[in-house]
Amino acid sequence: MKRFKVALIGLDAQGVPDWVSEKFAQEEIDFAFKECQTREDLAAIGGDAEIIWVFGSHQVLYEENFDLIPQCGAIVRTGSGTDNIPVALATERGIVVANTPDAITVSVAEHAIALMFAVMRHVVIQDRAVRRGVWDRDLALPTGIFEGKTLGLVGFGRIPKAVARKLSGFEPQILAYDPYVDAAQAAALGVELVDLEALMSGADFVSVHVPLSAETHHLIGARELRLMKKDAIFVNTARGPVVDEKALLQALRENWFAGAGLDVLEEEPPDPANPILQLDNVV
């Protein structure tokens, strides 16, 4: 008799901890793992699986590959979004799609904060300078301090709420843009809900935290970036295509604002020739 099977098809090149296999074995569930890159990989591991498990940004579940997983009843994506899964097609085929939205809340919130400070303090520029023998504080002085400044959160779900909570000791004014959040709920957390234009023009630090969808694709473009203060800092730890990268490149080249901390890009991994990688005002 065939046992229930879970196939992990992508782990972003990480290893599977021993406890994962042990836990499945305890429940008498077959577990298989392969870093799938091709149709053949997916067919070999997922063709007889009831659950397909995918991690992070890994992408192989294209619509044209769904014929390879005929027994699949559920797709589980570890992470906060489902933009690397064709949810509409899965739903049409009776496949449940689930994610783990709180699994990375703390790590992404802390990373967004790290990027804010790295850009503001010019950590990377000065690190590179010292390593090549240049000892010059005036080469890249910090753009300012965080304490008492205005933090703008584009999106106000789990991660930006964690960002706000973790930065509260710096006593910032916090603005948020999220059409799906009640103003009273935000106010109870000391956050003022505003429209996107007010946030972009009023914040000293803009941090993006929205899922990628048709609604949010290129949500931040030239019009929004031009609203930012000259000494403001822009951070994106959400998804690359939420921001129009061509507009962002122009903004950074022409110094519309002070700099950017980018965890994501429109093309990942980026082309080594991508000009945004050559800019000193980007981390």
matplotlib code that plots the C-alpha trace (Angstrom):
import matplotlib.pyplot as plt

x = [0.0, 1.4, 2.1, 1.3, 4.2, 5.6, 8.1, 10.3, 11.2, 13.3, 15.2, 17.1, 20.3, 20.1, 20.4, 17.5, 17.8, 17.8, 14.8, 12.6, 13.0, 12.8, 9.5, 7.9, 9.1, 7.5, 4.2, 4.8, 4.9, 7.3, 9.5, 11.8, 13.9, 15.5, 16.5, 14.4, 15.5, 13.9, 10.7, 12.5, 13.5, 10.0, 8.5, 11.1, 10.3, 6.9, 5.0, 3.6, 3.5, 0.3, 1.9, 4.5, 6.6, 8.6, 10.8, 11.5, 12.1, 12.5, 10.5, 9.8, 6.0, 5.2, 1.7, 3.1, 4.6, 1.3, 0.8, 3.8, 2.1, -1.2, -1.6, -0.9, -3.6, -1.8, 1.2, 2.9, 5.2, 7.5, 7.5, 5.2, 4.1, 2.7, 3.9, 6.0, 3.0, 0.2, -2.5, -5.4, -4.5, -3.9, -7.4, -8.9, -7.4, -8.6, -5.1, -5.0, -2.2, -0.9, 2.0, 3.7, 3.3, 4.8, 7.9, 10.2, 8.6, 11.5, 14.3, 12.9, 12.0, 15.5, 17.1, 15.0, 16.3, 19.9, 19.6, 18.3, 21.3, 23.8, 22.7, 22.4, 25.8, 27.6, 28.9, 29.6, 31.4, 33.6, 34.3, 35.5, 37.6, 39.4, 40.2, 41.9, 43.9, 41.8, 41.2, 38.9, 35.8, 34.8, 34.6, 31.1, 29.7, 26.4, 23.4, 22.0, 20.5, 17.4, 16.2, 13.1, 12.8, 9.7, 9.5, 7.2, 5.9, 4.5, 2.2, 1.2, 1.1, 3.1, 6.6, 6.2, 4.4, 7.5, 9.7, 7.7, 7.8, 11.6, 12.4, 10.0, 13.0, 14.2, 10.9, 10.1, 6.9, 5.5, 3.4, 1.9, 0.1, -2.1, -5.7, -6.6, -5.9, -8.3, -7.1, -8.2, -6.2, -3.1, -3.6, -3.8, -0.2, 0.8, 0.9, -0.8, -2.4, -1.8, -2.0, 1.0, 1.9, 1.9, 4.1, 6.6, 6.9, 6.8, 9.1, 12.8, 12.9, 10.6, 10.4, 8.4, 6.5, 3.7, 3.2, 3.7, 0.4, -1.1, -2.2, 1.3, 3.5, 5.5, 3.5, 6.6, 7.6, 9.2, 6.2, 6.5, 10.3, 10.3, 8.3, 10.9, 13.1, 16.6, 18.1, 15.6, 16.5, 14.5, 14.5, 12.8, 12.7, 9.5, 9.7, 11.7, 8.9, 7.0, 9.4, 10.0, 13.8, 14.5, 12.9, 14.8, 18.1, 17.4, 16.5, 19.7, 21.9, 20.4, 20.3, 16.6, 17.1, 20.1, 20.3, 18.7, 18.9, 17.8, 17.2, 15.3, 15.6, 13.4, 15.8, 17.3, 20.0, 20.9, 22.9, 26.5, 26.2, 23.1, 24.2, 22.4, 25.2, 27.8, 26.2, 27.8, 24.5, 23.0, 23.5]
y = [0.0, 3.4, 5.7, 9.4, 11.4, 14.9, 16.1, 19.1, 20.5, 23.5, 24.8, 27.7, 25.5, 24.8, 21.4, 19.6, 19.3, 15.7, 16.4, 17.0, 13.4, 12.0, 13.8, 12.5, 9.0, 9.1, 9.9, 7.2, 9.7, 9.3, 12.3, 13.1, 16.1, 17.3, 20.8, 20.8, 22.9, 21.1, 19.3, 16.0, 16.9, 17.8, 14.6, 12.4, 13.6, 15.0, 12.8, 10.6, 13.1, 14.2, 17.4, 19.5, 21.6, 24.6, 27.0, 30.7, 32.1, 28.8, 28.6, 25.5, 25.2, 26.9, 26.4, 24.2, 21.9, 21.1, 18.0, 16.5, 16.4, 14.6, 13.3, 16.7, 17.8, 20.7, 23.0, 24.4, 27.3, 28.2, 31.9, 34.9, 35.1, 32.8, 34.8, 31.9, 29.6, 29.9, 30.0, 30.4, 27.2, 25.3, 26.3, 25.4, 21.9, 21.5, 22.0, 23.8, 26.4, 27.3, 29.4, 30.2, 33.9, 34.3, 32.0, 34.8, 37.8, 38.4, 37.8, 40.0, 42.8, 42.7, 42.7, 45.7, 47.5, 46.4, 47.8, 51.2, 51.6, 50.3, 52.8, 55.7, 55.0, 54.2, 51.0, 49.3, 52.3, 52.8, 49.1, 48.9, 52.1, 50.9, 47.5, 49.3, 51.5, 54.6, 56.1, 59.1, 59.8, 62.5, 60.1, 59.1, 60.7, 59.3, 60.9, 61.6, 59.7, 57.6, 58.8, 61.0, 60.6, 59.6, 56.0, 55.2, 51.6, 50.6, 47.8, 47.2, 43.4, 41.2, 42.2, 46.0, 45.8, 44.0, 46.7, 49.3, 47.5, 46.9, 50.5, 52.0, 52.7, 55.3, 57.2, 57.7, 59.0, 56.1, 56.4, 53.5, 53.0, 50.0, 50.2, 46.9, 48.0, 49.9, 53.3, 52.7, 49.4, 51.3, 54.2, 51.7, 50.8, 54.4, 54.4, 56.9, 55.6, 57.9, 57.6, 56.6, 60.1, 61.4, 58.6, 58.9, 62.7, 62.7, 59.8, 60.0, 56.2, 54.3, 50.6, 48.4, 45.4, 44.4, 41.1, 40.9, 40.9, 42.5, 45.3, 45.9, 45.4, 48.6, 50.2, 52.3, 54.1, 57.4, 59.5, 58.0, 58.1, 61.8, 62.6, 61.5, 63.9, 64.5, 62.9, 60.0, 56.3, 53.7, 50.0, 47.1, 43.6, 42.6, 41.7, 43.2, 43.9, 45.9, 48.7, 49.9, 49.2, 51.5, 54.4, 53.4, 53.3, 56.8, 58.1, 56.7, 58.0, 61.5, 61.5, 62.1, 60.8, 59.6, 55.9, 52.5, 49.2, 46.4, 42.8, 42.1, 43.0, 42.5, 39.9, 37.4, 36.6, 39.9, 40.2, 41.2, 44.0, 45.5, 49.1, 49.3, 47.0, 49.7, 52.5, 53.5, 54.7, 51.2, 48.4]
z = [0.0, -1.0, 1.8, 1.9, 0.4, 0.8, -1.8, -1.0, -4.4, -3.5, -0.4, -1.9, -2.0, 1.8, 3.4, 5.0, 8.8, 10.1, 12.3, 9.2, 7.9, 11.4, 12.0, 8.8, 9.5, 12.9, 11.2, 8.6, 5.8, 2.9, 2.4, -0.5, -1.3, -4.5, -5.6, -8.7, -11.6, -14.6, -15.6, -15.2, -11.7, -10.7, -12.3, -10.6, -7.1, -7.2, -9.7, -7.0, -4.1, -2.4, -1.1, -2.9, -0.5, -1.8, 0.1, -0.2, -3.7, -5.5, -8.7, -10.7, -10.3, -13.6, -15.1, -17.8, -15.2, -13.4, -15.6, -13.8, -10.3, -10.9, -7.4, -5.7, -3.3, -1.7, -2.3, 0.8, 0.5, 3.4, 3.5, 3.4, -0.2, -2.9, -6.0, -7.1, -7.3, -9.9, -7.3, -9.8, -11.7, -8.5, -7.2, -10.5, -10.2, -6.6, -5.1, -1.8, -1.6, 1.8, 3.1, 6.5, 6.7, 10.2, 9.7, 8.6, 10.3, 12.8, 10.3, 7.6, 10.1, 11.5, 8.0, 7.0, 10.0, 9.3, 5.8, 7.0, 9.3, 6.8, 4.3, 6.8, 8.4, 5.0, 6.6, 3.3, 1.7, 4.7, 5.1, 1.5, 1.9, 5.0, 3.3, 0.4, 2.8, 2.8, 6.3, 5.7, 7.8, 5.4, 2.5, 3.5, 6.6, 8.0, 6.5, 10.0, 12.9, 13.2, 16.6, 16.3, 12.5, 10.5, 9.4, 6.5, 6.1, 2.7, 3.9, 7.5, 7.9, 10.3, 9.2, 9.2, 12.5, 13.8, 12.3, 14.0, 17.4, 17.2, 16.3, 18.9, 21.2, 18.8, 19.2, 15.5, 14.1, 12.1, 9.0, 7.1, 3.8, 3.6, 2.1, 3.9, 7.4, 9.7, 10.8, 14.4, 14.5, 13.3, 15.7, 18.6, 17.7, 17.5, 13.7, 11.5, 8.3, 5.3, 1.5, -0.4, -1.6, 2.0, 3.1, 0.3, 0.8, 4.6, 5.6, 6.3, 5.9, 3.5, 4.0, 1.6, 2.9, 0.5, -1.3, -5.1, -7.0, -10.0, -7.7, -6.3, -9.4, -9.8, -7.0, -6.4, -9.6, -10.7, -9.5, -6.0, -5.8, -6.8, -3.7, -1.3, 0.7, -0.5, 2.6, 2.8, 2.6, 0.7, 1.7, -0.1, 1.6, -0.1, -3.8, -6.5, -9.0, -6.4, -7.4, -11.0, -11.1, -14.0, -12.1, -9.0, -10.9, -12.3, -8.9, -7.3, -10.1, -10.0, -6.1, -5.8, -2.2, -0.2, -0.9, -0.9, 0.9, -1.4, -0.4, -3.7, -7.3, -10.4, -11.8, -9.3, -9.2, -10.9, -14.1, -13.0, -15.5, -13.8, -13.3, -9.9, -8.5, -9.4, -7.2, -3.9, -2.5, -2.6, -0.2]

ax = plt.figure().add_subplot(projection="3d")
ax.plot(x, y, z, "-o")
ax.set_aspect("equal")
plt.show()
